[in-house]
Amino acid sequence: MEWFRATPTTPLVGEEMRVRSTNTKVQCILDTLRRILTVPYHPNTQDLSFLQRAQSESKDDVDVTVAVLSDSESKRYFGRALSKRGIQPVFIQVTNHSKTPLFLDAVHLDPNYYPPLEAALVSHFGDMKSFVASFGVLLVLFSPLLAIFPFKFIAAHHTNQRMNTFFSEQNFPRGFIQPGQTAKGFIFCSLDDGTKNAKIKLLGQDQLREFEFTVPIPGIAVDYEGKPDFLALYGPQQLEECNLVGTLKLKLESLPRATTNPSDTREGDPANLVVIADFQMLLTAFGAGWDVTETISFETCYKTAKSFVLGSPYRYSPVSALYMFGRSQDFAMQRARGTINERLHLRLWMTPYRYEGKPVWIGQISRDVSFYLFTQTILLLNMKSIYIMSSSGYILYSNFVSSLSNRLG
């Protein structure tokens, strides 16, 4: 019978294991030193997911594309949480098919836009002064670690220089867009949630070219996104074309004069506004200066209560539901003032009527001036609405000045 025995570990194999173990320890030490002594910065220019929501328009021999980055997209692309600094990158691409050079007016897009180096500056990694201010007495307890700080802040300085270069490279090119040329890049704008109204103005020798986009931004739950498709509210046999102004007025007079409670047993604020437009035009028209509203949830109710108590603004606070045609508002927006205690509310319901092929909406606009607790929704604070007629005049005036209302009646 042949016996087999395990061969004992040779000295060579044992030596290899010791070498590998030593190399692993050295690598761990090097990795730790790298994390301590360096400042990582890894923007990802391959992440172009925001272009899936891009909007484009072509007119007057010019093609314009606009996309707005969400908070997470901005953090991945630029390597820093720009939304925490109140900055929102807006991607713009312009192709000039005309015969004259064009110039993008960034101030028209956002009077408070950030030049690229300023956007980079507010995103820089901290210096020694800010570090000492943050940790204070803890530095005394861990004073031996002070030896690594010079290396850390030297690394931060070099990383910040890289950031300056990167932001400048990503900025929309300054100067003229020559005939046949395509220019693209980012303008660093003020932060908006839900939707952003982007007005593009291109200056040329022959004429002024203007484009307007209302671009959706992921991140918050906008109330109208959870509603049914507006076009499916009425069947084909329910829709009525009212191409004569007189006919439309008679139809509007037959509609409810005021909103109601859910059971339709008590009247609320009066209906005081009529708008004729498709939904995208509504977003565009009211997107200039008006904000979307978030859905009612525990989180948004908490933010509303916090804003009321602290007297701080909350641009996207939910609005309470008012009812018409047996349903709550199809679409709501608000215009914030100094605090949540004072804001303008806009609620719209689509009617079954059409004028020149466009939907007719009946609306209610009011201004908040005092407070009461809306008991039908837990924790939601709502304001008593008065000054209703003056508010409807305000909305017409503000939109007229913005050159968005082409018919008043």
C-alpha positions in Angstrom: 0.0 0.0 0.0 1.3 3.4 -1.0 1.1 6.1 1.6 0.7 9.8 0.8 1.8 12.5 3.2 1.2 16.2 3.0 4.4 18.0 2.0 5.4 20.4 4.7 5.5 24.1 3.9 8.8 24.9 2.4 10.8 27.9 3.7 10.3 29.6 0.2 6.5 29.5 0.5 6.6 30.8 4.0 8.9 33.6 2.9 6.5 34.6 0.1 3.6 34.8 2.6 5.6 37.0 4.9 6.5 39.3 1.9 2.9 39.5 0.8 1.8 40.3 4.4 4.4 43.0 4.6 3.4 44.5 1.2 -0.2 44.5 2.3 0.6 46.4 5.5 2.8 48.9 3.6 0.0 49.4 1.1 -2.5 50.0 3.9 -0.1 52.5 5.5 0.3 54.3 2.1 -3.4 54.4 1.5 -4.0 55.9 5.0 -1.3 58.5 4.4 -2.8 59.3 1.0 -6.2 59.9 2.6 -4.7 62.0 5.4 -2.2 64.0 3.3 -4.2 64.5 0.1 -7.6 66.1 -0.8 -9.5 64.0 -3.3 -11.5 65.7 -6.0 -13.1 63.6 -8.7 -15.6 65.4 -11.0 -17.3 63.0 -13.4 -17.8 64.6 -16.8 -19.0 61.3 -18.2 -22.2 61.5 -16.2 -24.5 63.3 -18.7 -27.8 62.0 -17.4 -29.2 65.5 -17.2 -29.3 65.7 -21.0 -32.2 63.2 -20.9 -34.4 66.1 -19.7 -32.9 68.7 -22.1 -35.3 70.9 -24.1 -34.5 72.3 -27.5 -36.0 74.9 -29.8 -35.0 76.2 -33.2 -35.9 79.5 -34.7 -34.3 82.4 -36.7 -31.5 80.1 -37.8 -30.4 79.3 -34.3 -30.7 76.0 -32.3 -30.8 76.2 -28.5 -30.7 73.3 -26.0 -31.1 73.8 -22.3 -30.8 71.4 -19.4 -30.7 72.0 -15.6 -28.8 69.8 -13.2 -30.4 68.4 -10.1 -28.6 68.4 -6.8 -27.2 64.9 -7.2 -26.3 65.4 -10.8 -24.5 68.6 -10.0 -22.5 66.9 -7.2 -21.5 64.0 -9.4 -20.5 66.2 -12.4 -18.7 68.9 -10.6 -17.4 66.9 -7.7 -18.9 69.3 -5.1 -22.4 69.8 -3.6 -23.1 73.1 -5.3 -26.7 73.1 -4.2 -25.5 73.6 -0.6 -23.9 76.8 -1.8 -27.1 77.9 -3.5 -25.7 77.3 -7.0 -27.3 75.4 -9.9 -25.5 74.7 -13.1 -27.6 75.3 -16.3 -26.2 73.6 -19.4 -26.7 75.6 -22.6 -25.8 74.7 -26.2 -26.2 77.1 -29.1 -25.7 76.4 -32.7 -25.5 79.5 -34.9 -26.8 78.9 -38.5 -27.2 82.6 -39.1 -24.8 84.9 -40.9 -24.1 87.1 -38.0 -22.1 86.5 -34.7 -24.3 86.0 -31.6 -23.6 86.8 -27.9 -25.3 85.0 -25.0 -26.6 87.4 -22.4 -26.0 85.6 -19.1 -27.5 88.4 -17.0 -30.8 87.9 -18.8 -30.8 84.3 -17.7 -30.0 85.1 -14.1 -29.0 88.6 -12.9 -27.3 87.0 -9.9 -25.4 84.3 -11.8 -21.9 83.2 -10.6 -18.8 83.6 -12.7 -17.0 80.2 -12.9 -14.2 81.2 -10.5 -16.6 82.6 -8.0 -18.6 79.3 -8.1 -15.4 77.4 -7.6 -14.3 79.7 -4.8 -17.3 79.1 -2.7 -16.9 75.4 -3.3 -13.2 75.3 -2.3 -11.9 73.0 0.4 -11.2 74.8 3.7 -8.1 76.6 4.8 -6.2 76.6 8.1 -8.2 79.5 9.6 -11.6 77.8 9.0 -10.2 74.5 10.4 -9.0 76.0 13.6 -12.3 77.9 14.0 -14.3 74.6 13.6 -12.3 72.5 16.0 -11.0 75.0 18.5 -9.9 73.3 21.8 -9.9 69.8 20.3 -6.6 70.8 18.5 -5.0 71.1 22.0 -6.0 67.5 22.8 -4.7 66.2 19.6 -1.8 68.5 19.1 0.6 65.8 17.7 -1.6 65.7 14.6 -0.8 69.3 13.9 2.3 68.1 12.1 0.2 66.8 9.2 -1.8 70.0 8.7 0.7 71.8 6.5 0.7 68.9 4.1 -3.1 68.7 4.2 -3.6 72.4 3.4 -0.9 72.4 0.7 -2.8 69.5 -0.9 -6.1 71.5 -0.5 -4.5 74.5 -2.2 -3.5 72.4 -5.3 -6.9 70.7 -5.4 -8.6 74.1 -5.3 -6.4 75.2 -8.2 -7.6 72.2 -10.2 -11.2 73.1 -9.3 -10.7 76.6 -10.6 -9.4 75.2 -13.9 -12.2 72.7 -14.2 -15.0 75.2 -13.5 -13.5 77.6 -16.0 -13.3 74.9 -18.7 -16.9 73.9 -18.1 -18.2 77.5 -18.3 -20.1 78.6 -21.3 -17.6 80.2 -23.6 -17.5 84.0 -23.4 -17.3 86.0 -26.6 -19.2 85.7 -29.8 -20.6 82.5 -31.3 -19.5 82.8 -34.9 -21.7 81.7 -37.9 -21.6 77.9 -38.3 -20.2 77.5 -34.8 -21.6 75.5 -31.8 -20.9 76.7 -28.3 -21.8 74.8 -25.2 -21.1 75.0 -21.5 -22.6 75.9 -18.1 -23.9 79.1 -16.5 -23.8 78.9 -12.7 -27.2 80.2 -11.7 -29.2 80.7 -8.4 -30.8 77.5 -7.0 -34.4 76.5 -8.0 -36.2 73.3 -7.2 -39.0 71.6 -9.1 -38.8 73.6 -12.3 -36.5 76.4 -13.7 -37.6 79.1 -16.0 -34.6 79.7 -18.3 -34.7 82.8 -20.5 -32.1 82.7 -23.2 -31.3 86.0 -25.0 -28.8 86.0 -27.9 -27.6 89.4 -29.1 -26.8 89.9 -32.8 -26.2 92.7 -35.2 -29.3 91.9 -37.3 -31.8 91.1 -34.6 -32.4 90.0 -31.0 -33.2 86.3 -30.5 -35.0 85.1 -27.4 -36.0 81.7 -26.2 -37.8 80.6 -23.1 -37.8 77.1 -21.5 -39.4 75.7 -18.4 -37.2 72.7 -17.4 -38.2 70.1 -14.8 -35.7 69.4 -12.1 -35.8 66.1 -10.1 -35.5 66.3 -6.3 -38.8 67.4 -4.8 -42.3 65.9 -5.2 -44.3 68.5 -7.1 -48.0 68.3 -6.4 -49.2 68.2 -10.0 -46.9 65.3 -10.9 -49.1 63.0 -8.9 -52.3 64.1 -10.6 -54.0 62.3 -13.5 -53.1 63.4 -17.0 -54.9 66.8 -17.6 -55.8 65.8 -21.1 -57.6 62.7 -19.8 -59.9 64.6 -17.4 -62.6 64.9 -20.0 -63.7 62.6 -22.8 -64.1 63.8 -26.4 -67.9 64.2 -26.0 -67.5 66.4 -22.9 -65.2 68.9 -24.6 -66.8 72.0 -26.0 -65.2 74.4 -28.4 -66.1 78.1 -27.7 -64.4 80.1 -30.4 -66.6 83.1 -29.9 -65.8 85.3 -26.9 -69.5 85.8 -26.1 -70.1 82.1 -26.1 -67.1 81.5 -23.8 -68.4 84.2 -21.4 -71.8 82.5 -21.1 -70.1 79.2 -20.4 -67.9 80.7 -17.8 -70.9 82.3 -16.1 -72.4 78.8 -15.7 -69.4 77.5 -13.7 -69.2 77.5 -9.9 -68.6 81.0 -8.5 -66.4 79.7 -5.6 -64.4 76.8 -4.4 -65.9 74.4 -1.9 -65.0 71.9 0.8 -64.5 68.2 -0.1 -68.2 67.4 0.6 -69.4 70.4 -1.5 -71.5 71.7 1.4 -69.7 75.0 2.1 -68.2 77.7 -0.2 -64.7 78.9 0.1 -62.6 81.5 -1.8 -64.2 82.9 -4.9 -63.1 81.9 -8.4 -61.5 85.1 -9.8 -59.2 84.1 -12.7 -59.5 82.6 -16.1 -56.5 81.5 -18.1 -56.4 80.1 -21.7 -53.3 78.1 -22.4 -51.9 74.6 -22.6 -50.2 73.2 -19.6 -46.7 73.8 -20.8 -47.5 77.5 -21.4 -48.9 77.7 -17.9 -45.6 76.5 -16.5 -43.7 79.0 -18.7 -46.0 81.9 -17.9 -46.1 81.5 -14.2 -42.6 80.0 -13.9 -41.2 83.5 -14.1 -41.4 84.5 -10.4 -43.8 81.8 -9.3 -42.8 78.5 -7.6 -44.3 75.1 -7.7 -45.7 73.5 -4.6 -44.6 70.3 -2.9 -47.0 67.5 -2.1 -48.4 67.2 1.4 -46.3 64.9 3.6 -45.0 64.7 7.1 -41.7 66.2 5.9 -43.2 69.1 4.1 -45.6 69.8 6.9 -42.7 69.8 9.3 -40.8 72.3 7.1 -43.9 74.4 6.8 -44.3 74.5 10.6 -40.6 75.2 11.1 -40.8 78.1 8.6 -43.8 79.6 10.3 -42.2 79.4 13.8 -38.9 80.8 12.7 -40.3 83.3 10.2 -38.1 81.9 7.4 -39.0 81.5 3.8 -40.1 78.2 2.3 -40.6 78.7 -1.4 -42.2 75.3 -2.1 -44.5 74.9 0.8 -47.6 72.8 0.1 -51.0 74.6 -0.3 -54.2 73.3 1.2 -56.7 71.7 -1.1 -59.7 73.6 -2.4 -62.4 71.9 -4.5 -64.2 72.6 -7.7 -65.9 70.1 -10.1 -65.6 67.6 -7.3 -61.8 67.5 -7.2 -59.0 69.5 -5.7 -57.0 71.9 -7.7 -55.3 70.4 -10.8 -52.3 72.8 -10.5 -51.0 75.1 -7.8 -48.2 77.6 -7.6 -47.2 80.3 -5.1 -45.2 83.5 -5.0 -43.2 83.7 -1.8 -42.7 86.9 0.2 -40.6 87.5 3.2 -42.0 84.7 5.3 -44.4 81.8 4.8 -47.0 83.9 6.7 -47.3 86.1 3.6 -47.5 84.6 0.2 -49.7 84.5 -2.9 -51.5 81.3 -3.8 -52.6 80.3 -7.3 -54.9 77.3 -7.9 -56.2 76.3 -11.3 -58.8 73.8 -12.5 -59.1 72.7 -16.2 -62.7 73.2 -17.5 -64.2 71.2 -20.4 -64.1 74.3 -22.6 -61.6 75.1 -25.3 -60.9 78.4 -27.0 -59.2 78.3 -30.3 -58.2 74.7 -29.5 -56.5 75.6 -26.1 -57.8 74.6 -22.7 -59.7 77.1 -20.6 -58.7 77.1 -16.9 -60.7 78.6 -14.0 -58.6 79.7 -11.1 -58.5 81.1 -7.6 -55.7 83.5 -6.4 -55.4 84.9 -2.9 -52.9 86.3 -0.5 -52.0 85.0 2.9 -52.1 87.6 5.7 -53.0 85.8 8.9 -52.8 82.3 10.4 -55.1 79.5 11.4 -54.7 75.7 11.8 -56.2 73.6 9.0 -57.5 70.7 11.1 -58.2 68.4 8.2 -54.5 67.9 7.5 -52.3 67.0 10.4 -49.6 69.5 11.2 -50.2 71.6 8.0 -50.4 75.3 8.8 -52.5 77.3 6.5 -53.2 81.0 6.2 -56.4 82.9 6.1 -56.9 84.2 2.5 -58.1 87.8 2.0 -57.4 90.6 -0.4 -58.6 88.3 -3.2 -59.6 90.8 -5.8 -56.4 92.8 -5.5 -54.4 89.6 -5.8 -56.0 88.8 -9.1 -55.1 92.2 -10.4 -51.6 91.7 -9.2 -51.1 88.5 -11.1 -52.4 90.1 -14.4 -50.1 93.0 -13.9 -47.0 91.0 -13.0 -47.4 88.7 -16.0 -48.2 91.6 -18.3 -45.0 93.3 -17.3 -43.2 90.0 -17.9 -44.6 90.1 -21.5 -46.3 86.7 -20.9 -50.0 87.6 -21.0 -51.0 88.5 -24.5 -54.7 88.7 -23.8 -56.5 90.3 -20.9 -60.3 90.1 -20.6 
